[in-house]
Amino acid sequence: MDLYLPIAGLSVNILVIIGLGGLVGILSGMFGVGGGFLTTPLMIFYGIPPAVAVASSAPQITGASVSGVLAHGTRGGVDYQMGGVLVAGGAIGSLLGGFLFRLLQDIGQIDTVVNVMYVLMLGSIGIVMAKDAIGSLQAQWRGVAPPASGRRHHPLIAMMPFRWRFYRSGLYISPLAPFLLGLATGVMTVLMGVGGGFILVPAMIYILGMSARVVVGTSLFQILFVTAATTMVHALTTRAVDLVLTALLLVGSVTGAQIGTRMALKMKPEYLRLALAFIVLVVAIRMLLGLTWRPPEIFTVQPL
């Protein structure tokens, strides 16, 4: 069954798009990530224009983040003060990203820039995750406990002025640090159609030194507002948000997330990280081939 997407300007199979959303939902439930970093590349592989794929991912992530924030908030797992600073930076970053997105559209380079950014980002993240997962598995096989890293913010954070006390996160740092982190995430959300949680969460732990108890909930809180702002930016500036495409993705992702959550309970965290690293690297390699692989004949002429 085909359905015409008005903004993308093409017809798609409804079951394929719902299945794509379901696959990303399963991965989100299994690995605890928003899934935007996989939704956009998979849509591009299917034939959706990169600009539409990026813009239509933001409202899907917004919808998927609501339930997560509510669940973590009821358990005290959200630092609203820290989240407010992150949201402020993310809102400004989304506006800046909107101008950059429109500029790249006007000069005709948005497709290439999006693909290059995904190759660099997914490749680096996949390598780091694979190295971490393999190291943990090797330690288990040898019967040695992996070294525990102490929670401490980066030395550069300690040099920043105007310190605030974030009680729920257990921090006494400058608000400039989370503001700049939110700013970078906002720009990335607009340009790449991702929530940024898979980068924001490690940064909050290893750079800001936040308590792991509130990291996921606070990240979802920031992602919720920044992706909502990103949706507005795209709707008003780039006009590339396809609500029909977003609705189909949400139908699949909501169902898939429930399945993925149950699957995650039956697997070891190390194997989950290794599996996610493999998926991320495969997607990065596929996008790299799309950028560099030259077909034997760009144009062909066939007689009628």
C-alpha positions as CSV (number, residue, x, y, z in Angstrom):
1,M,0.0,0.0,0.0
2,D,1.6,3.3,-1.2
3,L,1.0,6.7,0.3
4,Y,2.1,10.0,-1.2
5,L,4.3,12.3,1.0
6,P,3.4,15.9,0.2
7,I,6.7,17.5,1.4
8,A,9.1,14.7,0.3
9,G,7.3,14.7,-3.1
10,L,7.2,10.9,-3.6
11,S,5.1,7.8,-2.8
12,V,6.3,5.4,-0.1
13,N,5.1,2.0,1.1
14,I,3.2,2.5,4.4
15,L,4.3,-0.8,5.8
16,V,8.0,-0.1,5.0
17,I,7.9,3.3,6.8
18,I,6.1,1.8,9.8
19,G,8.5,-1.1,9.8
20,L,11.5,1.3,9.7
21,G,10.0,3.2,12.7
22,G,9.5,-0.1,14.4
23,L,13.1,-1.2,13.8
24,V,14.4,2.1,15.2
25,G,12.0,1.8,18.2
26,I,13.3,-1.7,19.0
27,L,16.9,-0.3,18.9
28,S,15.8,2.6,21.1
29,G,14.2,0.3,23.6
30,M,17.2,-2.0,23.6
31,F,20.0,0.5,23.8
32,G,18.4,3.5,25.5
33,V,19.0,6.0,22.7
34,G,16.6,8.3,20.9
35,G,17.1,6.6,17.6
36,G,17.3,9.7,15.5
37,F,20.9,8.9,14.5
38,L,19.6,5.8,12.8
39,T,16.2,7.1,11.6
40,T,17.6,9.7,9.3
41,P,20.2,7.5,7.5
42,L,17.7,4.7,7.1
43,M,15.2,7.1,5.5
44,I,17.9,8.4,3.2
45,F,18.7,4.9,2.2
46,Y,15.0,4.3,1.3
47,G,15.0,7.4,-1.0
48,I,13.7,10.2,1.2
49,P,15.5,13.5,0.4
50,P,18.1,14.2,3.2
51,A,16.6,17.6,4.0
52,V,13.1,16.1,4.6
53,A,14.6,13.1,6.5
54,V,16.4,15.4,8.9
55,A,13.5,17.8,9.4
56,S,10.9,15.0,9.9
57,S,13.0,13.1,12.5
58,A,12.8,15.9,15.0
59,P,9.0,15.7,15.7
60,Q,9.3,11.9,16.0
61,I,12.0,12.3,18.6
62,T,9.8,14.8,20.5
63,G,6.9,12.4,20.7
64,A,9.1,9.6,21.8
65,S,10.7,11.6,24.6
66,V,7.5,12.7,26.4
67,S,6.9,9.3,28.1
68,G,10.5,9.0,29.0
69,V,10.6,12.4,30.8
70,L,7.4,11.6,32.7
71,A,8.7,8.2,33.8
72,H,12.1,9.6,35.0
73,G,10.5,12.6,36.6
74,T,8.2,10.6,38.9
75,R,11.3,8.8,40.2
76,G,13.3,12.0,40.8
77,G,15.6,11.2,37.9
78,V,15.5,14.7,36.3
79,D,17.6,17.7,37.3
80,Y,15.3,20.5,36.1
81,Q,17.8,23.2,37.0
82,M,20.5,21.6,34.8
83,G,17.9,20.7,32.2
84,G,16.8,24.4,32.1
85,V,20.3,25.5,31.3
86,L,20.7,22.8,28.7
87,V,17.4,23.8,27.1
88,A,18.4,27.5,27.0
89,G,21.6,26.6,25.1
90,G,19.8,24.1,22.9
91,A,17.1,26.7,21.9
92,I,19.7,29.2,20.8
93,G,21.6,26.4,19.1
94,S,18.5,25.3,17.2
95,L,18.1,28.9,15.9
96,L,21.7,29.0,14.8
97,G,21.4,25.5,13.2
98,G,18.3,26.7,11.3
99,F,20.2,29.5,9.7
100,L,23.0,27.2,8.8
101,F,20.6,24.6,7.4
102,R,18.9,27.2,5.2
103,L,22.2,28.6,4.0
104,L,23.4,25.1,3.0
105,Q,20.1,24.6,1.2
106,D,20.5,27.8,-0.7
107,I,23.9,26.9,-1.9
108,G,22.8,23.3,-2.7
109,Q,25.2,21.5,-0.3
110,I,22.8,20.3,2.4
111,D,22.7,16.7,1.2
112,T,26.5,16.4,1.1
113,V,27.1,18.1,4.4
114,V,24.5,15.9,6.2
115,N,26.0,12.7,4.8
116,V,29.6,13.7,5.7
117,M,28.6,14.7,9.2
118,Y,26.9,11.3,9.7
119,V,29.9,9.4,8.4
120,L,32.3,11.2,10.8
121,M,29.9,11.1,13.8
122,L,28.7,7.5,13.5
123,G,32.2,6.2,12.6
124,S,33.8,7.8,15.7
125,I,31.0,6.8,18.0
126,G,31.0,3.2,16.7
127,I,34.7,2.8,17.2
128,V,34.6,4.2,20.7
129,M,31.6,2.0,21.7
130,A,33.1,-1.1,20.2
131,K,36.4,-0.6,22.0
132,D,34.7,-0.1,25.3
133,A,32.4,-3.1,24.8
134,I,35.3,-5.4,23.8
135,G,37.4,-4.2,26.7
136,S,34.6,-5.0,29.2
137,L,34.0,-8.5,27.6
138,Q,37.8,-9.3,27.7
139,A,37.8,-8.3,31.4
140,Q,34.9,-10.6,32.1
141,W,36.5,-13.5,30.2
142,R,39.7,-13.1,32.2
143,G,37.8,-12.9,35.4
144,V,39.1,-9.4,36.1
145,A,36.7,-6.6,37.1
146,P,37.0,-3.5,34.8
147,P,38.5,-0.5,36.5
148,A,35.8,1.9,37.8
149,S,36.2,5.5,36.8
150,G,35.6,8.1,39.4
151,R,32.9,10.7,38.7
152,R,34.7,14.0,38.2
153,H,34.1,16.9,35.8
154,H,36.7,17.8,33.1
155,P,39.5,20.2,34.3
156,L,38.4,22.8,31.7
157,I,35.0,22.9,33.4
158,A,36.7,23.8,36.7
159,M,38.3,26.9,35.1
160,M,35.0,28.5,34.0
161,P,33.7,31.4,36.1
162,F,30.2,32.0,37.7
163,R,29.7,28.7,39.5
164,W,26.2,27.4,40.4
165,R,25.3,24.6,42.7
166,F,23.2,21.9,40.9
167,Y,22.0,19.9,43.9
168,R,20.3,17.0,42.2
169,S,23.3,16.4,40.0
170,G,25.7,16.8,42.8
171,L,27.7,19.5,41.0
172,Y,29.2,22.9,41.7
173,I,30.2,24.2,38.3
174,S,29.8,27.1,35.9
175,P,26.4,27.1,34.1
176,L,28.4,28.1,31.0
177,A,29.5,24.5,30.6
178,P,26.0,22.9,30.2
179,F,24.9,26.0,28.2
180,L,27.6,25.4,25.6
181,L,26.9,21.7,25.6
182,G,23.2,22.4,25.0
183,L,24.2,24.9,22.3
184,A,26.2,22.3,20.4
185,T,23.4,19.8,20.7
186,G,20.8,22.2,19.4
187,V,22.9,22.9,16.3
188,M,23.4,19.2,15.7
189,T,19.7,18.5,16.2
190,V,18.7,20.9,13.4
191,L,21.5,19.9,11.0
192,M,21.3,16.2,11.4
193,G,17.8,15.4,12.7
194,V,19.0,13.7,15.9
195,G,18.1,14.2,19.5
196,G,21.7,14.2,20.5
197,G,21.2,11.9,23.5
198,F,23.9,9.4,22.4
199,I,26.4,12.3,22.6
200,L,24.8,14.3,25.3
201,V,24.6,11.4,27.9
202,P,28.4,10.5,27.7
203,A,29.3,14.3,27.8
204,M,27.2,14.8,30.9
205,I,28.9,11.9,32.6
206,Y,32.5,12.3,31.5
207,I,32.7,16.1,30.9
208,L,30.3,17.6,33.4
209,G,30.6,14.8,35.9
210,M,26.9,14.4,36.6
211,S,25.4,11.7,38.7
212,A,24.3,8.7,36.6
213,R,21.0,8.7,38.5
214,V,19.8,11.8,36.8
215,V,21.7,11.8,33.5
216,V,19.2,9.9,31.3
217,G,16.1,11.8,32.6
218,T,17.8,15.2,32.3
219,S,19.0,14.3,28.8
220,L,15.5,13.4,27.7
221,F,14.2,16.6,29.3
222,Q,16.6,18.7,27.2
223,I,15.9,16.6,24.0
224,L,12.1,17.0,24.4
225,F,12.3,20.8,24.3
226,V,15.1,21.2,21.8
227,T,13.5,18.8,19.3
228,A,10.2,20.7,19.7
229,A,12.0,24.0,19.0
230,T,13.8,22.3,16.1
231,T,10.5,21.2,14.6
232,M,9.3,24.8,14.8
233,V,12.5,26.1,13.2
234,H,12.2,23.7,10.3
235,A,8.5,24.3,9.9
236,L,9.1,28.1,9.7
237,T,12.4,28.3,7.8
238,T,13.2,25.2,5.8
239,R,9.6,24.0,5.5
240,A,10.9,20.4,5.1
241,V,8.8,18.8,7.9
242,D,6.6,16.0,6.4
243,L,3.9,15.3,9.1
244,V,2.6,12.3,7.2
245,L,6.1,10.7,7.3
246,T,6.5,11.6,11.0
247,A,3.1,10.0,11.9
248,L,4.0,6.8,10.2
249,L,7.4,6.6,11.9
250,L,5.8,7.3,15.3
251,V,3.3,4.4,14.9
252,G,6.1,2.0,14.4
253,S,8.6,3.4,16.9
254,V,6.1,3.5,19.8
255,T,5.3,-0.2,19.3
256,G,8.9,-1.1,18.6
257,A,10.2,0.6,21.8
258,Q,8.0,-1.7,23.9
259,I,9.5,-4.8,22.2
260,G,13.0,-3.5,22.5
261,T,12.7,-2.8,26.2
262,R,11.7,-6.4,26.9
263,M,14.5,-7.7,24.7
264,A,17.0,-5.6,26.6
265,L,16.1,-7.2,29.9
266,K,17.3,-10.6,28.6
267,M,20.7,-9.4,27.3
268,K,23.9,-8.4,29.0
269,P,24.8,-4.7,28.7
270,E,28.2,-5.5,27.1
271,Y,26.6,-7.4,24.3
272,L,24.1,-4.7,23.8
273,R,26.8,-2.1,23.4
274,L,28.8,-4.3,21.0
275,A,25.7,-4.9,18.9
276,L,24.9,-1.2,18.8
277,A,28.5,-0.4,17.9
278,F,28.3,-2.9,15.0
279,I,25.0,-1.4,13.7
280,V,26.4,2.1,13.9
281,L,29.6,1.2,12.0
282,V,27.6,-0.6,9.3
283,V,25.4,2.5,8.8
284,A,28.5,4.7,8.7
285,I,30.3,2.5,6.1
286,R,27.1,2.4,4.0
287,M,26.9,6.2,4.0
288,L,30.6,6.5,3.2
289,L,30.1,4.2,0.2
290,G,27.2,6.4,-0.9
291,L,29.5,9.4,-0.9
292,T,32.6,7.8,-2.6
293,W,31.4,4.9,-4.7
294,R,31.3,5.9,-8.3
295,P,28.9,3.9,-10.5
296,P,30.4,2.6,-13.8
297,E,28.1,4.8,-15.9
298,I,26.4,7.9,-14.4
299,F,24.0,8.3,-17.3
300,T,22.7,5.5,-19.6
301,V,20.7,5.8,-22.8
302,Q,18.4,2.9,-23.8
303,P,16.5,2.7,-27.0
304,L,12.7,2.6,-26.8
